[in-house]
Amino acid sequence: MSSELKPVTASANDLQTSFALQPGYVKRRHHTIFWRRSKMSQNFRENESFSNEKPDVSISRRKLLSTLGVAGAALAAGGILGGGSMRTAFGEGATVTEAVYGNGNDACTTAPCVIAVTLSEMRTSLTPDPACTYYVKDSGQEGFFLYDPADTATQDDNGLTIVSSAGARYKRTAVADLNLKWFGAKGDNAADDTQAVQAAVAAAQQLGMAVYAPAGTYLISAPIVLDSAAKPIRISGDGVYTTFFKPHPDFTEANPLEAIFKFNDTLVANRYEFAEFGIVSGQLLDPKRMRYGIYSTKLSHTAFRRLCIQGTQTAALGIGYGWCNDIDSCEFSFNSGDGLLFTAGQLNALNVVNTKIFANAGIGINMAYEGLEVRIQGCTIEKNAACGIYVKKGSFNLSIYSCYFEGNAETGLTFTNPAMIVKASIILNGNVSATEPQAIQNRYPSQNVTITDNFVSVGSEDYFVAGYAVEIGLEIRKNTFLHSGTVREYTLLRTGTNKTGLGAMAKGIIIRDNDVPSNYKPYLNLKTLAIDNVPLSDNTGFHTSKIRHIPRVNYSPALSSFVKIRDFGRPGVFGSAAQQYRQKEVYSFTGEAVPDQWGFSIDLAQYPELAGVYMYFGLYVKQSAANMNTQLFITGTGANTQGYGSNTAWRITSSIVKMPDTGIVNFCVGMIADSAAKTLYIAHPVLSEIGVPYDYYF
C-alpha cells in the first residue's frame, strides 16, 4: 500500500468511535491534519485494539507527533490512549500500530513513546523522560506535552507549561490556538475564570499565538489586560450566542467592572482581532455591571468581527487614537451608555460596516474626538435614545451611507449653550475638547461630510441631520424617508448661525434627491431646512448652498433701481461708479463715514410663494481702504455688521432671513467707516432662496 501522505475525511467526534480512515482531511477549527495510509482496522471501536497485523513501517517520536498533529487529541479522547491510569504507546523500532496504540505495557522503557496521563499525574507521579511524549487527557485540557530538561525557570501556567512537584517542566506542543480551558477556565457561569483567561492571553502575547474560547460563559472579576507592547493576538469564540464573557456576580450597577478586555495603552496596539463571542452583564433587563466591553485609547489595524456587546454603562466598545481599524458585523445593543465611543483623538481610517447599533440609552456612535476618513456603511442604527451618530469634535471626510435609521433621539441630546434638546438622527458639532460641556460651537468643524443612500423610518426625532459645524461641505443626498400614521413634519437639515450657542457654521451645503415614497407622502411632510438664530446673524455662508428643486429666481432689482431705505440724515452719495465687475454694474457709497442705506422692498402680497422661505441677500463688495466694512440690513433680521476689515479685494457678503407670512420686508446695504474719505463699491445684488448658489446668477 502506498505510504504517500493522504488526507482523511472524519470529524474529531468521528475519530472517537471509528477509524475507518478514507481520503479527505480532518479539520478541527484552525488545524488540518494529514495521515499516512496503512492497514489499520476498518472496524476499530472504543477501547478495542487493532489486529495483530503489523506493517513494517516504524515511526519515531518526532514523526509520530507530526503525523498525529491535533487529531491525536481526538484519538486519545476515544480511548486509544485513555483508560485508567497512565497508558503507553511505543515509537522507535515499533510498527505504526504499536507506536501509536501501545503493546500492552504501561510505562516507557528506553524507546520514544506516548503516555496518556492526567494533569495531576504529571505534577505528582511521573518520572520525566525526554524521550517520551505525554498526552494530557483531562477534559477540555487535552493535548501533547514534552519534558524540557533544560528549563528550570518557566512558571506553571496550567496551559502551556506544567511544573511537577519535583520541578520538571512539561511543555505543550503541536499548538495553533491556545484554548482557555487548557489554562483551567471552566466557562460554566459559576467559576471565576479571570486568572485562566489572563494566563492564556499572556501566553498568547508572549508567543504571538491566538486564544480560543470554547462555548460557555466565562465570569471575569478583573479586566483582562492586553499588553500593547507585546505581540498582537486574536481572541475568538464559537459565536456570539454560545461564547460569553460576563462580569463576576460580585460587581453591581453601583460598583461596575471597568472592562472585560482592556489594553494597557503603553504603545499603540497593532493588529489585534476580536471575533465570534459575546460580552454581556446578564439578561437584557439586568443591571449594567461593567463600564466597557472592550477599551483602548491607542489602537491600529485591529478588527472587531461578529461580536455582541450588551449591558455596559459607558460604551460597548471604546477605542481611540490610531488608524485602519475595522468594526464588521457586530452588535452593540441594550447599553445604558453609548454603543461605540471614541476615547481619544485622531481616530483615522475607521470602518464601521454591517453593524447593528440598537437600543442604547445614550448615543449610537459617539465621535467625541476628531476622526479622519471614518466610514459608516450598511449599519442598522436604531432606537438610540440620545441620537444615532454624534460628532462632537470635527471629523474630516466622514461618510455615512447605505444605513438604516429608525426611532433614534427619543429623549434627544441636551445642550447647555444654548439650553435646548436636539432630536436628530445625526448631529455634527465642532467642540475643541471632548470634555467640554455640550455647547454648539464651530471651532473644530467637520469637513467633507457625505450622508447618502440611507433609509430612514421616521420616529420621534424631528430632524435627520443637525449640522452645526461644517466648514467645507455637507452633502445629504438620495436618502429615503417614510412614516405612517399621524401626519407630521420632518426636516432634513437643522443648522444655525454665528448667534447659535458659541457660534454655528454650515458652509457648502448640498441637498438633493431626497424623497418620500408616494404612498407615504400623505403622512410625512418633508422639509429641507431649519435655521436657528437668524436675527442679527452674519457671515453665514448660506449663499453657497445647493438644494435641488429650489426655484432659481433673483428677486433683487438692479442697483439702478435701489431706493433710500434707512435715512440717517447723512445722505452722502450713492451712485454709479462708472465701472464694472464681472460685467456687472458697480455703484459706490462716498461722502460720509456712515451714509444713508439704499435697497429695495418685497411685499409678500405680491410674492406669496416666499412666505416662510429661508432667503439670502448677498452682493459683491470692495472697500477702498482698511478700517471700514459693509452693513446689510433686513427687516426682521436686523443689521449684519462684520466689524472693520482690511480686505480691499472684491468679495461676497450675505445675510439671511426667514420670510414672514405677510407684510413688507426691506433689504438694504450701507457703509461703515472711520472716515468720510473712504469709498465702498458694490455690485450684483442677489435675493434668492437658500439653495441656489450666488455664483449661479452670473
C-alpha positions as CSV (number, residue, x, y, z in Angstrom):
1,M,0.0,0.0,0.0
2,S,1.3,3.5,-0.8
3,S,2.9,5.3,2.0
4,E,2.4,8.8,0.5
5,L,0.6,11.4,2.6
6,K,-3.2,11.1,2.2
7,P,-5.8,13.3,4.0
8,V,-8.6,11.7,5.9
9,T,-12.2,12.6,6.0
10,A,-13.5,12.5,9.5
11,S,-14.5,14.8,12.3
12,A,-12.9,14.8,15.7
13,N,-16.0,13.2,17.1
14,D,-16.0,10.5,14.4
15,L,-12.4,9.6,15.4
16,Q,-13.5,8.9,19.0
17,T,-15.5,5.9,17.9
18,S,-14.5,4.8,14.5
19,F,-11.3,4.8,12.5
20,A,-12.4,3.8,9.0
21,L,-10.0,6.3,7.5
22,Q,-10.8,7.5,4.0
23,P,-9.2,10.0,1.7
24,G,-10.0,13.6,2.8
25,Y,-8.9,15.7,5.7
26,V,-9.5,16.3,9.4
27,K,-10.1,19.9,10.3
28,R,-10.6,20.9,13.9
29,R,-11.1,24.7,14.0
30,H,-7.8,26.0,12.6
31,H,-5.9,22.8,12.2
32,T,-5.7,20.4,9.2
33,I,-4.1,17.1,9.9
34,F,-2.7,14.6,7.4
35,W,-2.3,10.8,8.0
36,R,-0.4,8.1,6.2
37,R,-2.5,5.4,4.8
38,S,-1.8,2.0,6.4
39,K,-3.5,-1.3,7.0
40,M,-5.4,0.0,10.1
41,S,-8.5,-2.0,11.0
42,Q,-11.7,-0.7,9.5
43,N,-13.9,-1.6,12.4
44,F,-11.9,-0.4,15.5
45,R,-14.2,0.7,18.3
46,E,-13.5,2.5,21.5
47,N,-11.3,0.6,24.0
48,E,-10.6,-2.1,21.4
49,S,-7.2,-2.8,19.9
50,F,-6.1,-3.1,16.3
51,S,-5.5,-6.5,14.8
52,N,-2.1,-8.1,15.2
53,E,-1.2,-7.3,11.6
54,K,2.0,-5.2,11.8
55,P,3.1,-3.4,8.6
56,D,6.8,-2.8,8.6
57,V,6.7,0.9,8.9
58,S,8.4,2.2,12.0
59,I,7.9,5.7,13.4
60,S,10.0,8.0,15.6
61,R,8.6,10.2,18.4
62,R,9.0,13.4,16.3
63,K,7.4,11.7,13.2
64,L,4.7,10.5,15.5
65,L,3.8,14.0,16.6
66,S,3.9,15.4,13.2
67,T,1.7,12.6,12.0
68,L,-0.8,12.8,14.8
69,G,-1.0,16.5,14.9
70,V,-4.0,17.7,16.8
71,A,-6.1,14.8,15.7
72,G,-4.2,12.9,18.4
73,A,-6.4,14.6,20.9
74,A,-9.4,13.0,19.3
75,L,-7.7,9.7,19.2
76,A,-6.9,9.8,22.8
77,A,-10.3,11.0,23.7
78,G,-11.7,7.9,22.1
79,G,-9.9,5.6,24.5
80,I,-6.8,4.7,22.4
81,L,-4.6,6.4,24.8
82,G,-7.2,6.6,27.5
83,G,-8.3,4.2,30.1
84,G,-7.5,4.2,33.8
85,S,-4.1,5.4,34.8
86,M,-1.1,6.0,32.5
87,R,-1.1,4.2,29.3
88,T,1.9,3.9,26.9
89,A,2.5,3.8,23.1
90,F,6.0,3.0,21.9
91,G,7.6,4.7,19.0
92,E,11.1,4.0,17.6
93,G,11.5,0.4,16.4
94,A,7.8,-0.4,16.6
95,T,5.2,-0.7,14.0
96,V,2.8,2.1,13.4
97,T,0.1,0.2,15.3
98,E,2.4,-0.3,18.3
99,A,3.9,3.2,18.1
100,V,0.5,4.8,18.3
101,Y,-1.5,2.5,20.3
102,G,0.9,0.6,22.5
103,N,1.7,-3.1,23.1
104,G,0.2,-3.6,26.5
105,N,3.0,-2.1,28.6
106,D,2.1,0.8,30.9
107,A,5.3,2.7,31.1
108,C,8.2,3.7,28.9
109,T,11.5,1.8,29.0
110,T,14.0,3.4,26.7
111,A,12.2,3.8,23.4
112,P,10.3,7.0,22.4
113,C,6.7,6.7,23.4
114,V,3.4,8.4,24.1
115,I,2.0,8.2,27.6
116,A,-1.6,9.2,28.4
117,V,-1.8,11.0,31.8
118,T,-3.8,13.4,33.9
119,L,-2.5,16.8,34.9
120,S,-2.5,15.6,38.5
121,E,-0.3,12.6,37.5
122,M,2.0,14.9,35.5
123,R,2.5,17.1,38.5
124,T,3.0,14.4,41.1
125,S,3.9,10.9,40.0
126,L,5.7,11.0,36.7
127,T,9.4,10.3,36.2
128,P,10.2,12.7,33.4
129,D,11.7,11.2,30.3
130,P,12.8,13.5,27.4
131,A,12.3,10.5,25.1
132,C,8.6,10.4,25.8
133,T,5.6,12.4,24.7
134,Y,2.9,12.9,27.3
135,Y,-0.8,13.2,26.3
136,V,-3.0,15.0,28.9
137,K,-6.5,13.6,28.8
138,D,-8.2,15.9,31.3
139,S,-11.5,17.0,29.7
140,G,-11.1,20.4,28.0
141,Q,-7.3,20.4,28.5
142,E,-6.3,17.6,26.2
143,G,-3.0,17.9,24.4
144,F,0.6,16.7,23.9
145,F,3.4,17.7,26.2
146,L,7.2,17.2,26.1
147,Y,9.6,17.3,29.1
148,D,12.2,20.1,28.8
149,P,15.2,19.1,30.9
150,A,16.9,22.4,30.1
151,D,14.2,24.6,31.6
152,T,14.3,25.2,35.3
153,A,12.6,28.6,35.4
154,T,9.3,28.8,33.4
155,Q,6.3,29.2,35.7
156,D,3.4,26.8,35.7
157,D,0.5,28.5,33.7
158,N,-1.7,25.4,33.7
159,G,-2.0,25.6,30.0
160,L,1.3,25.6,28.1
161,T,3.7,24.7,30.9
162,I,3.1,22.2,33.7
163,V,5.6,22.1,36.5
164,S,5.8,18.9,38.6
165,S,6.4,18.8,42.3
166,A,10.0,17.9,41.5
167,G,10.4,20.9,39.3
168,A,10.2,19.1,35.9
169,R,8.8,21.3,33.1
170,Y,6.4,19.8,30.6
171,K,5.5,22.0,27.6
172,R,2.6,21.7,25.3
173,T,3.4,21.0,21.7
174,A,1.5,20.9,18.3
175,V,-0.5,24.0,19.2
176,A,-2.2,26.5,16.9
177,D,-4.8,28.3,19.2
178,L,-4.5,28.4,22.9
179,N,-7.7,27.0,24.4
180,L,-8.9,28.8,27.5
181,K,-9.7,25.5,29.1
182,W,-6.1,24.4,28.9
183,F,-5.4,27.1,31.4
184,G,-8.1,26.0,33.8
185,A,-11.1,28.1,32.6
186,K,-14.4,26.4,33.2
187,G,-16.8,28.5,31.2
188,D,-19.6,27.2,33.4
189,N,-21.1,30.6,34.5
190,A,-20.1,29.7,38.1
191,A,-16.3,29.6,38.4
192,D,-14.2,32.8,38.3
193,D,-12.2,32.3,35.1
194,T,-10.2,35.6,35.3
195,Q,-6.9,34.0,36.2
196,A,-7.2,31.4,33.5
197,V,-8.2,33.8,30.7
198,Q,-5.4,36.3,31.7
199,A,-2.9,33.4,31.7
200,A,-4.0,32.4,28.2
201,V,-3.8,35.9,26.9
202,A,-0.4,36.5,28.4
203,A,0.9,33.2,26.9
204,A,-0.5,34.1,23.5
205,Q,1.1,37.5,23.6
206,Q,4.4,36.0,24.5
207,L,4.3,33.5,21.7
208,G,2.3,35.5,19.1
209,M,-0.5,32.9,19.0
210,A,-4.3,33.1,19.1
211,V,-6.7,32.5,22.0
212,Y,-9.7,30.3,21.5
213,A,-12.7,30.5,23.9
214,P,-14.9,27.4,23.5
215,A,-18.6,27.7,24.1
216,G,-19.5,28.7,27.6
217,T,-19.9,31.6,29.9
218,Y,-16.7,32.9,31.5
219,L,-17.0,35.0,34.6
220,I,-14.5,37.8,34.9
221,S,-13.6,39.6,38.2
222,A,-10.9,42.0,36.8
223,P,-10.2,43.4,33.4
224,I,-8.3,41.1,31.1
225,V,-5.3,43.3,30.3
226,L,-3.7,43.2,26.9
227,D,-0.1,44.4,26.7
228,S,0.0,46.9,23.9
229,A,3.8,46.5,23.7
230,A,3.6,42.7,23.3
231,K,2.8,40.6,20.3
232,P,-0.7,41.0,18.8
233,I,-3.2,38.2,19.1
234,R,-6.6,37.1,18.0
235,I,-9.3,36.2,20.6
236,S,-12.1,34.2,19.2
237,G,-15.0,32.1,20.4
238,D,-17.6,29.8,19.0
239,G,-20.1,32.5,18.2
240,V,-22.0,35.4,19.8
241,Y,-24.7,33.1,21.1
242,T,-22.5,30.4,22.5
243,T,-19.3,32.0,23.9
244,F,-19.8,34.7,26.5
245,F,-17.7,36.8,28.8
246,K,-19.5,38.2,31.8
247,P,-18.7,40.3,34.9
248,H,-18.5,38.3,38.1
249,P,-21.6,38.4,40.3
250,D,-19.7,40.5,42.8
251,F,-20.0,43.5,40.5
252,T,-23.1,45.7,40.7
253,E,-24.5,48.6,38.9
254,A,-23.1,50.9,41.6
255,N,-19.7,49.1,41.6
256,P,-19.2,48.0,37.9
257,L,-16.2,46.2,36.4
258,E,-14.1,48.6,34.4
259,A,-14.0,46.4,31.3
260,I,-13.8,42.8,30.2
261,F,-10.8,43.4,27.9
262,K,-8.6,46.4,28.4
263,F,-5.4,47.5,26.7
264,N,-2.7,49.0,28.9
265,D,-2.1,51.6,26.2
266,T,1.7,51.9,26.8
267,L,2.0,52.0,23.0
268,V,-0.3,51.9,20.0
269,A,-1.6,48.4,20.0
270,N,-1.4,47.0,16.5
271,R,-3.1,44.1,14.5
272,Y,-5.4,42.5,17.1
273,E,-8.6,40.7,16.3
274,F,-11.7,40.0,18.5
275,A,-14.2,37.7,16.9
276,E,-17.2,35.4,17.5
277,F,-18.1,36.0,21.1
278,G,-20.5,38.0,23.3
279,I,-19.9,40.3,26.2
280,V,-23.0,40.6,28.5
281,S,-23.9,41.7,32.0
282,G,-26.7,39.1,32.1
283,Q,-30.2,39.2,30.7
284,L,-31.2,42.2,28.6
285,L,-33.0,44.0,31.5
286,D,-30.5,43.0,34.2
287,P,-28.4,45.8,35.8
288,K,-25.5,47.0,33.7
289,R,-22.4,45.8,35.7
290,M,-19.5,46.9,33.6
291,R,-18.4,50.3,32.1
292,Y,-17.0,48.9,28.9
293,G,-16.9,45.7,27.0
294,I,-13.5,46.4,25.3
295,Y,-11.5,49.5,26.0
296,S,-8.4,51.2,24.5
297,T,-7.1,54.7,23.7
298,K,-4.4,53.6,21.2
299,L,-5.3,51.1,18.6
300,S,-4.4,50.4,15.0
301,H,-5.0,47.8,12.3
302,T,-7.4,45.9,14.6
303,A,-10.6,44.1,13.7
304,F,-13.7,43.6,15.7
305,R,-15.8,40.9,13.9
306,R,-19.1,39.3,14.8
307,L,-19.2,40.5,18.4
308,C,-22.2,41.2,20.5
309,I,-21.7,43.5,23.5
310,Q,-24.6,44.4,25.8
311,G,-25.1,45.6,29.3
312,T,-22.4,48.3,29.6
313,Q,-22.7,51.7,31.4
314,T,-20.3,53.9,29.4
315,A,-19.9,52.2,26.0
316,A,-19.9,48.7,24.5
317,L,-16.7,49.5,22.6
318,G,-14.3,52.4,23.4
319,I,-11.4,53.0,21.0
320,G,-9.1,55.9,20.4
321,Y,-6.0,57.2,18.6
322,G,-4.9,55.0,15.7
323,W,-5.7,54.1,12.2
324,C,-7.1,51.3,10.0
325,N,-9.5,49.7,12.5
326,D,-12.5,47.7,11.3
327,I,-15.8,47.0,13.1
328,D,-17.6,44.4,11.0
329,S,-20.9,42.6,11.6
330,C,-21.1,43.4,15.3
331,E,-23.9,44.3,17.6
332,F,-23.8,46.9,20.3
333,S,-27.1,47.0,21.9
334,F,-29.0,47.5,25.2
335,N,-26.3,49.5,26.8
336,S,-27.1,52.3,29.3
337,G,-24.4,54.5,27.7
338,D,-23.2,54.6,24.1
339,G,-22.7,51.8,21.5
340,L,-19.3,53.0,20.1
341,L,-17.3,55.7,21.8
342,F,-14.2,57.5,20.6
343,T,-11.9,57.6,23.6
344,A,-9.0,59.7,22.2
345,G,-8.3,61.9,19.3
346,Q,-7.1,61.2,15.7
347,L,-9.0,58.0,15.0
348,N,-8.2,57.6,11.4
349,A,-9.5,55.3,8.6
350,L,-12.1,53.6,10.8
351,N,-14.7,51.4,9.0
352,V,-17.9,50.5,10.8
353,V,-19.6,48.1,8.5
354,N,-22.8,45.9,8.7
355,T,-23.1,46.6,12.4
356,K,-26.3,46.8,14.5
357,I,-26.3,49.7,17.0
358,F,-29.6,49.3,18.7
359,A,-31.5,50.4,21.8
360,N,-28.7,52.2,23.6
361,A,-29.7,54.7,26.2
362,G,-27.0,57.1,25.1
363,I,-25.6,57.7,21.6
364,G,-25.3,55.0,19.0
365,I,-21.9,56.2,17.7
366,N,-20.3,58.9,19.8
367,M,-17.4,60.5,18.0
368,A,-16.3,62.5,21.0
369,Y,-12.8,63.1,19.4
370,E,-11.8,64.0,15.9
371,G,-11.7,61.4,13.2
372,L,-10.3,61.2,9.7
373,E,-11.8,59.1,6.9
374,V,-14.4,57.5,9.1
375,R,-16.8,55.3,7.0
376,I,-20.1,54.1,8.4
377,Q,-21.7,51.7,5.9
378,G,-24.6,49.3,5.8
379,C,-25.3,49.6,9.6
380,T,-28.6,49.5,11.4
381,I,-28.7,52.5,13.8
382,E,-32.0,52.2,15.7
383,K,-33.6,53.3,18.9
384,N,-30.6,55.1,20.4
385,A,-32.2,57.4,22.9
386,A,-29.9,60.5,22.6
387,C,-29.1,60.3,18.9
388,G,-27.8,57.9,16.3
389,I,-24.4,59.5,15.4
390,Y,-22.9,62.4,17.2
391,V,-19.7,64.2,16.0
392,K,-18.7,66.3,19.0
393,K,-15.3,67.3,17.7
394,G,-15.0,67.6,13.9
395,S,-14.4,64.8,11.5
396,F,-12.6,65.0,8.2
397,N,-14.1,63.1,5.3
398,L,-16.9,61.4,7.1
399,S,-19.1,59.1,5.1
400,I,-22.5,57.7,6.3
401,Y,-24.1,55.6,3.6
402,S,-26.5,52.7,3.0
403,C,-27.5,52.6,6.6
404,Y,-30.9,52.1,8.2
405,F,-32.1,54.6,10.7
406,E,-35.2,54.2,12.8
407,G,-36.5,55.7,16.0
408,N,-33.4,57.5,17.3
409,A,-33.4,60.5,19.6
410,E,-36.5,59.7,21.7
411,T,-35.1,61.8,24.5
412,G,-32.7,63.8,22.3
413,L,-29.2,65.3,23.1
414,T,-29.2,68.0,25.7
415,F,-27.1,71.1,25.1
416,T,-26.2,73.7,27.7
417,N,-25.4,76.6,25.3
418,P,-27.9,77.3,24.0
419,A,-30.1,75.4,26.5
420,M,-32.0,73.1,24.2
421,I,-32.7,69.5,23.4
422,V,-31.9,68.4,19.8
423,K,-33.7,65.4,18.4
424,A,-31.9,64.3,15.3
425,S,-30.5,61.0,14.0
426,I,-27.1,62.7,13.2
427,I,-25.6,65.7,15.0
428,L,-22.5,67.4,13.7
429,N,-20.8,69.7,16.3
430,G,-17.4,71.3,16.5
431,N,-16.2,71.5,20.1
432,V,-12.4,71.9,20.8
433,S,-12.4,69.4,23.5
434,A,-14.3,66.2,24.1
435,T,-14.5,67.1,27.8
436,E,-16.3,70.4,27.2
437,P,-19.9,70.8,28.2
438,Q,-22.4,70.2,25.4
439,A,-22.3,73.6,23.6
440,I,-22.9,74.4,20.0
441,Q,-19.5,75.5,18.7
442,N,-17.7,75.7,15.3
443,R,-14.1,76.0,16.5
444,Y,-13.4,72.4,15.2
445,P,-15.8,71.9,12.4
446,S,-16.2,68.8,10.2
447,Q,-15.1,68.9,6.6
448,N,-16.5,66.9,3.6
449,V,-19.3,65.1,5.3
450,T,-21.4,62.8,2.9
451,I,-24.7,61.3,4.1
452,T,-26.2,59.4,1.2
453,D,-28.3,56.4,0.2
454,N,-29.7,55.8,3.7
455,F,-33.2,54.6,4.6
456,V,-34.9,56.4,7.4
457,S,-38.0,55.2,9.2
458,V,-39.0,58.4,11.0
459,G,-39.8,58.0,14.7
460,S,-39.8,60.6,17.5
461,E,-36.9,62.7,16.1
462,D,-37.6,66.0,14.4
463,Y,-34.6,66.2,12.1
464,F,-32.4,63.8,10.1
465,V,-29.2,65.9,10.5
466,A,-28.4,68.7,12.9
467,G,-25.3,70.2,11.2
468,Y,-23.9,73.0,13.4
469,A,-20.2,72.8,12.4
470,V,-19.4,72.0,8.8
471,E,-16.8,74.2,7.1
472,I,-16.1,72.8,3.6
473,G,-19.0,70.6,2.6
474,L,-22.1,68.7,3.9
475,E,-23.9,66.6,1.3
476,I,-27.2,65.0,2.1
477,R,-28.2,63.0,-1.0
478,K,-30.5,60.2,-2.1
479,N,-31.9,59.3,1.3
480,T,-35.4,57.8,1.5
481,F,-37.8,58.7,4.3
482,L,-41.1,57.1,5.4
483,H,-43.6,57.5,8.1
484,S,-47.2,56.2,8.5
485,G,-49.9,57.1,11.0
486,T,-50.3,60.6,12.3
487,V,-49.4,63.3,9.8
488,R,-46.2,65.0,10.8
489,E,-43.5,67.4,9.6
490,Y,-39.9,66.3,9.4
491,T,-36.8,68.3,8.4
492,L,-33.7,67.1,6.5
493,L,-31.2,69.6,8.0
494,R,-31.3,71.8,11.0
495,T,-28.4,74.2,11.4
496,G,-27.5,77.6,13.0
497,T,-25.7,80.9,12.6
498,N,-23.0,82.7,14.5
499,K,-25.6,83.6,17.1
500,T,-26.3,79.9,17.9
501,G,-24.6,78.9,21.1
502,L,-20.9,79.8,20.8
503,G,-21.3,80.0,17.1
504,A,-22.5,77.6,14.4
505,M,-21.3,77.2,10.9
506,A,-22.7,75.5,7.8
507,K,-20.8,76.1,4.5
508,G,-21.0,74.1,1.3
509,I,-24.4,72.5,1.9
510,I,-25.6,70.2,-0.9
511,I,-29.1,68.7,-0.6
512,R,-30.6,66.7,-3.4
513,D,-32.6,63.7,-4.5
514,N,-34.1,63.0,-1.0
515,D,-37.7,61.9,-1.1
516,V,-40.6,60.1,0.5
517,P,-42.3,57.1,-1.3
518,S,-45.6,58.2,-2.8
519,N,-47.7,56.0,-0.6
520,Y,-46.2,57.6,2.5
521,K,-46.3,61.3,1.4
522,P,-49.8,61.8,2.9
523,Y,-48.3,61.2,6.3
524,L,-44.9,62.9,6.1
525,N,-44.3,66.5,5.2
526,L,-40.6,66.5,4.3
527,K,-39.0,70.0,4.8
528,T,-35.5,70.8,3.6
529,L,-34.1,73.3,6.1
530,A,-34.4,74.8,9.5
531,I,-32.0,77.6,10.7
532,D,-31.6,78.6,14.3
533,N,-31.0,82.2,15.5
534,V,-31.4,84.0,12.2
535,P,-31.9,87.6,13.6
536,L,-28.7,89.6,13.8
537,S,-26.6,86.8,12.3
538,D,-23.8,87.5,9.9
539,N,-21.1,85.8,7.8
540,T,-23.4,82.8,7.3
541,G,-22.1,81.3,4.1
542,F,-25.6,80.1,3.1
543,H,-25.2,81.8,-0.3
544,T,-23.0,78.7,-1.3
545,S,-25.7,76.1,-0.5
546,K,-27.0,73.9,-3.3
547,I,-30.5,72.4,-2.9
548,R,-32.1,70.7,-5.9
549,H,-35.6,71.9,-7.0
550,I,-35.3,75.4,-5.4
551,P,-36.6,78.0,-7.9
552,R,-33.7,79.8,-9.5
553,V,-35.0,83.4,-9.2
554,N,-33.2,86.6,-8.3
555,Y,-35.8,88.8,-6.6
556,S,-33.4,91.7,-6.3
557,P,-33.7,94.6,-8.7
558,A,-30.7,96.2,-10.4
559,L,-28.6,98.7,-8.4
560,S,-30.1,101.5,-10.6
561,S,-33.5,100.7,-9.1
562,F,-32.3,100.9,-5.4
563,V,-34.0,103.5,-3.3
564,K,-33.2,105.0,0.1
565,I,-34.5,102.7,2.8
566,R,-32.8,103.9,6.0
567,D,-32.4,107.6,6.4
568,F,-29.8,108.7,9.0
569,G,-29.8,112.3,7.9
570,R,-26.3,111.7,6.4
571,P,-27.0,111.3,2.7
572,G,-23.6,111.1,1.3
573,V,-23.5,109.9,-2.3
574,F,-24.9,106.6,-3.7
575,G,-24.5,106.3,-7.4
576,S,-22.8,104.7,-10.4
577,A,-19.0,104.3,-10.1
578,A,-18.7,104.3,-13.9
579,Q,-17.1,100.8,-13.8
580,Q,-18.0,97.1,-14.0
581,Y,-17.0,94.0,-12.1
582,R,-17.6,90.7,-13.9
583,Q,-19.6,92.6,-16.5
584,K,-21.9,93.8,-13.7
585,E,-22.6,97.5,-13.0
586,V,-20.8,98.9,-10.0
587,Y,-22.2,101.5,-7.6
588,S,-20.4,103.2,-4.7
589,F,-21.0,105.0,-1.4
590,T,-19.0,108.2,-0.8
591,G,-19.1,111.4,1.2
592,E,-20.0,110.1,4.6
593,A,-18.4,107.6,7.1
594,V,-21.9,106.1,7.7
595,P,-24.2,107.3,5.0
596,D,-27.9,106.5,4.5
597,Q,-28.6,103.0,3.3
598,W,-30.1,102.0,0.0
599,G,-32.0,99.0,-1.2
600,F,-35.5,97.6,-2.1
601,S,-38.6,96.1,-0.6
602,I,-40.5,92.8,-1.0
603,D,-44.3,92.9,-0.5
604,L,-45.4,89.3,0.4
605,A,-48.8,90.1,-1.1
606,Q,-47.1,90.2,-4.5
607,Y,-44.8,87.2,-3.8
608,P,-46.9,84.7,-1.7
609,E,-44.6,81.9,-2.7
610,L,-41.9,83.4,-0.5
611,A,-43.9,83.1,2.7
612,G,-41.9,81.2,5.3
613,V,-39.0,80.7,3.0
614,Y,-35.3,81.0,4.0
615,M,-33.6,83.5,1.7
616,Y,-30.2,85.2,1.5
617,F,-29.4,88.7,0.4
618,G,-25.9,89.0,-1.0
619,L,-23.7,91.1,-3.2
620,Y,-20.1,91.7,-4.2
621,V,-18.4,94.4,-2.1
622,K,-15.0,96.1,-2.3
623,Q,-13.7,98.7,0.2
624,S,-11.2,101.3,-0.7
625,A,-9.1,101.0,2.4
626,A,-8.8,99.4,5.8
627,N,-10.9,100.3,8.8
628,M,-14.2,100.1,7.1
629,N,-16.8,97.5,6.1
630,T,-20.2,96.7,4.7
631,Q,-23.5,96.6,6.6
632,L,-26.5,94.7,5.4
633,F,-29.9,95.3,6.9
634,I,-33.1,93.2,6.6
635,T,-36.4,93.9,8.3
636,G,-37.0,91.3,10.9
637,T,-33.4,90.1,10.9
638,G,-31.6,93.3,11.7
639,A,-28.1,94.5,10.8
640,N,-25.4,92.2,9.6
641,T,-22.2,94.1,10.5
642,Q,-18.9,92.2,10.5
643,G,-16.8,94.9,12.0
644,Y,-13.9,96.8,10.4
645,G,-11.8,94.8,8.0
646,S,-8.6,95.3,6.0
647,N,-9.5,93.2,2.9
648,T,-9.6,95.5,-0.1
649,A,-10.3,92.8,-2.7
650,W,-13.8,92.1,-4.2
651,R,-15.6,89.6,-2.0
652,I,-19.2,88.3,-1.4
653,T,-21.1,89.3,1.7
654,S,-24.5,88.0,2.6
655,S,-27.2,87.8,5.2
656,I,-30.2,85.6,5.7
657,V,-33.8,85.9,6.6
658,K,-36.8,83.6,7.1
659,M,-39.6,85.5,5.3
660,P,-42.7,86.2,7.3
661,D,-46.1,85.0,6.0
662,T,-47.3,88.5,5.3
663,G,-46.1,92.1,5.2
664,I,-43.3,94.1,3.6
665,V,-39.6,93.2,4.1
666,N,-36.8,95.8,3.4
667,F,-33.4,94.8,2.1
668,C,-30.6,97.4,2.1
669,V,-26.9,98.0,2.1
670,G,-24.7,100.7,3.6
671,M,-21.1,101.6,4.5
672,I,-19.4,101.9,7.9
673,A,-16.0,103.6,8.1
674,D,-13.8,105.7,10.3
675,S,-13.5,108.4,7.7
676,A,-15.8,110.1,5.1
677,A,-12.9,110.0,2.7
678,K,-13.4,106.3,2.1
679,T,-15.4,104.5,-0.6
680,L,-17.4,101.3,-0.6
681,Y,-18.1,99.7,-4.0
682,I,-20.9,97.2,-4.5
683,A,-22.1,95.1,-7.5
684,H,-24.5,92.4,-8.5
685,P,-27.1,92.2,-5.7
686,V,-28.9,88.9,-5.3
687,L,-32.0,88.0,-3.2
688,S,-32.6,84.2,-3.6
689,E,-34.0,81.2,-1.8
690,I,-31.2,79.4,0.1
691,G,-30.2,76.5,-2.1
692,V,-29.3,78.4,-5.3
693,P,-25.6,79.5,-5.0
694,Y,-24.8,83.2,-5.5
695,D,-22.5,82.4,-8.4
696,Y,-25.4,80.8,-10.3
697,Y,-26.7,84.2,-11.1
698,F,-23.8,85.3,-13.2
